[in-house]
Amino acid sequence: MQMIVTKDNLEDFYLKDPGYDPATSKYYEGIMTQGNGYMHVRGSYDEGLIAEKQDLEYDRKPANVTLEVQRFPLSKWGTFVPGVVGPHPFLMTEMINQPYFFDTVLTVDGERLDMAESRISDYERILNLSDGVLTRSFRWDCRNGAALRLTYKRFISMDRKHLALSQLMIKGLSGSARVQIDAGINAGVRTNGFDHFTSIRKNQRQTGCSLEVETNGGNKVLIVSEIEADADFSGKKDINDAIYSSGTVEINENTEFLMTRYIALCTDRDQEEDSLSFRARSVIEEARRAGAQTIYDDHKTAWEKRWSASDIRIKGDHRAQLAIRASIYHLMRAADREDPRVAIGAKGHAGEAYFGRYFWDTEINMLPFFLHTDPEAARNLLMFRYLTLDGARENAKSYGYPGARYAWESSVSGHEECACWQYADHEIHVTADIAYAMKNYISATGDEEFMENFGLEILIETSRYWVKRADKNRNGEYELLAVMGPDEYLPMTRNNYYTNRMVKFSLDLTCAELESLEEKEPLKYRVLKERLGLKDDEKKLFKEVADNMRLPKTDDGSDIVPQSDDFFDYADIDFDEVWKDRSKCFGTCISQEHNYRVKALKQADVLENMLLFGPEFTDEVKSKNYDYYEPITTHDSSLSAAVHGIIAARLGRMDEAEKFLDKVIDIDMDEAAGGAKEGIHIANCGGLWQLIVYGFAGLGPAMWNESADFKPMLPAGWEELEIPFFWKGRSLKVVISDNKAVLIER
């Protein structure tokens, strides 16, 4: 046996942890999350940290997650299988943190390895973004006088979705040590302070162990661990909620020992047939026959295929290069290309914050990346919305409306899971965002079949909701009252421009698609009409509301688009007086009551609309609105900076665009800020991709452009930019230098 051989000298693909620091350990767990779409594991130390108990129970209640201080300051294990969810006593349905299967405890003469307490030096930990392998190596000077070199490697297979593999090599540097190794599976974890496991069954195997849990969501999860090593691991430890295979090895100077663990995870939610135990055993047996190196090689090949379709290359800016690759890595890792029953949670399945739920971020911030790099994954994300349409119907019914109303925070059922009334009741634009995303997808891919078979049903049902949600005023206009737009710092406004424009778009699209189907496929149109009980009067009402949807405007010649009809009536605020410490979110420096009555935006709202409906606004209008809204935008949301950066770049305001580029990068890549410690800001990952592709490269979105046209404005120092992308069925690559674009067929 030997440790798997991986590629070296990939500096622009390496995320590096310089050494254990209690201030940053949790950050590196988040940023170094590994996964393959099906399952994901935070980059925690295999041995954990002794001081940080993972089974701490507490009451985690609804709160403003943006501003909340989370528990577990040093380390939080996280093993997630999107779709395996269960009820929390205060938080409705959440994605469940599963047993930690990399648990490996090392002890020498009673001294347990612990990064916080042991004498550690010559430390290096690297996540290789090109293949998702996490490597950690360091010297351990044991209290008994021995010195050991420990090297860990692990990955979640991108080729075999139920398989994870880890290796530990111990090399003697001086002295001798009798090393006890306990390698197992630990169900002593909680999710937001709650124990979701209703039963735990542990079993010993000849060269390994297994653990099966049942959850309060009704699922079964089975994990099997098998060890391959030149040592006896027949010893067993059954401790509380964990089970281990145990062995002892003698390490002398220049002695080397290697342990390989093959780990299978299967659930009763999987789409494969046969029992859990049969499938898990089959995964393990096949893996052992193939061997670690072959498994890695197949895994690497799968990653290479993904990277060939998505890797953006930046010459002249290492920081931006590494940041965009980190973003692309997490987007690819987070998407399940095979299962449309799940989407991508707001923290990229890299932490418990936001509870694994799905927001409008999916359609507006992340989908464009997949449209142009992985259309199959993009289709799956939209299929998730179709498969949860019944949940959206029930949401509408619960509010007293017909049709379908998509949840602000959706779990796998599609039901509304948001416990905060301001958002659940009033942030309704997500329903129209989904319509926009479907049109964006079809424009980019040409997949008209999706609209015919799935999209039209969504459009009809959501249109039924919209025409009842809108109120007709004395002037014959239709209004949307008591609405929270993308700017979440104003909760109940009158005619939020973004929302009203999106609803008009959705209704117009419904009418156009129905007319097109009736003309091209009259039989299919009649079948659809009969199946959904669509009446001609409904179609007329869809058009009437669309044609008369109120869009706020000013008549003073300023060209400022009002965020809402009542926006200018809100109070002005002295930011310097209230927001003295700009290292903190604005929302932490002001009471919610005060925040809700002043002109202070959490994130882009009107400017988001100008990005999505670009051709409707001249550059002069965009520039005036940018100058008005940006100074009163706090950017407390990770969704905001990329939007401002794209608009600044398209306006040629490069100094400002580059400042926003730095801000976007820092959201997850700034170690000191620690933004990734509770999980990845996965929408910001999509935002960085859009900032580079739509902003600096100047690609016009497929929604408004037939051909792939570029108007590049590269940041200072960027010598060359290379972007692979799909465009309306073509596989292309653009190479940009000196602000000139060359398009190449791939």
GICORVEN-V870837 format. One line per field, one symbol per residue. ss: DSSP state (2 for helix, 1 for strand, 0 for the rest). psi: psi as a letter, one per 30 degrees, with the letter a starting at -180 (. if undefined). A space follows every 50 residues. Layout:
BEGIN
ss=???
psi=???
END
This chain:
BEGIN
ss=00000000002221111000000022222220011000011000000000 00000000000000000000000000001111111111000111111001 00011111001100000011111111110000111111111000001111 11111100000011111111111100111111111100001001001111 11111001111111100001111111111000001111100111111111 10000111111111111000000002222222222222220222222222 22222222000011100222222222222222220000000000000000 00222201002222222222222022222222222220222222222200 00000000010000010000222222000222222222222222200222 22222222222222222220110000011000100000000010002222 22222222222222222222022222222220000222222222222010 00000000000000002220100022220000000222000222200100 10000222222202220022222222222222100000022222222222 00022222222222222220000000000002222222222222220010 0000000001000000000111111110011111111001111110
psi=llkkklklhheggkkkjflkkfffeeefeefgkllgeelkklhlkefake fjkfgkkljjlkljfefkjlaifekjljjkjkfjllkkffgbklkkjlkj ggjjkkkjhfjkkkffeljklhkkkkjjffggkkkkklkjjlfgflkkjk kkklljkfejfgklklkkkkkkelakkjkkkjkakjghlljhgkjfkflk kkkklegallkklklffglkkkkkkkkjliljhfkkkjjcglkkkklkkk jlkgkkkkkkkkkkkllfflflalleeeeeeeeeeeeeeeleeeeeeeee eeeeeeefffjkkkkgjeeeeeeeeeeeeeeeefkjffjgflbjlfghhg lfkggglkafeeeeeeeeeeeffifeeeeeeeeeeefgeeeeeeeeeffg llbkjkkejkaffflkfkfjeeeeefiffeefeeeeeeeeeeeffgifee eefeeeeeeeeeeeeefffkkkafgglkljlikkaejggjeiljikeeee eeeeeeeeeeeeeeeeeeeeieeeeeeeeeeghkleeeeeeeeeeefgkk jkllgggfgkjkelegefflklkjeeeeiejfflkeffgkleeeefglij kelkdeeeefefheffkleeeeeeeefeeefgkfhfkffeeeeeeeeeef fgieeeeeeeeeeeefeffjeeehfgeglkifeeeeeeeeeeefdefgkk kfegkeljkkikjklkfjekkkjklkjhfkjlkkkkkhhkkkkkk.
END
